[in-house]
Amino acid sequence: MSSSLRELREERGLDQTLQNLLRALTLNLELRARYRVFEFEAHQDGHPEIAELFQRLRAAESEQIATLMAGLQSRLGDAELDRLRSGIE
């Protein structure tokens, strides 16, 4: 997890909506990373159909992450979002 995202989450005085956006983003990023591992392991175990399922789920997580980033952009503004993006990528 990036230090920028962690710093934002730990800042005092954040309203509940912003905390929820950041929490949801963190969970989606972690889940997307796990899906990649699950996909690899399913291939290794000889289950290509399950590997494909995890690949589709990972793509869905990417869409959710983009949606959450758009929500953060509307809440934080472009400057703060650029700082957050630089820490995630």
C-alpha positions, 0 to 999 in steps of 0.5 A, a space after each residue: 500500500 502506498 504511503 500517500 494513501 496511508 497518510 490520507 487515511 490517517 489524517 485527522 479531521 477527515 469526514 466519514 465519507 472521505 474515510 469510506 472512500 479511502 477504505 473502499 479504495 484500499 480494500 479494492 486495491 488489495 483484492 485486485 492484487 490477490 486476484 492476480 495471485 489466485 489466477 496464477 495458482 489456479 493455472 498452476 493447479 490445472 484449473 484454467 476456467 477458475 483462472 479466467 474467473 479470477 482474471 474477470 474479477 480482477 478486471 471488475 476490481 479495476 473498474 471499481 477502483 477507477 470509479 472510486 478514484 473518480 469519487 475521490 477526485 470530486 471530493 478532494 480535487 485534482 491536486 490531492 488526487 494527483 498526489 494520491 495517484 503518484 503513490 499508488 502507481 
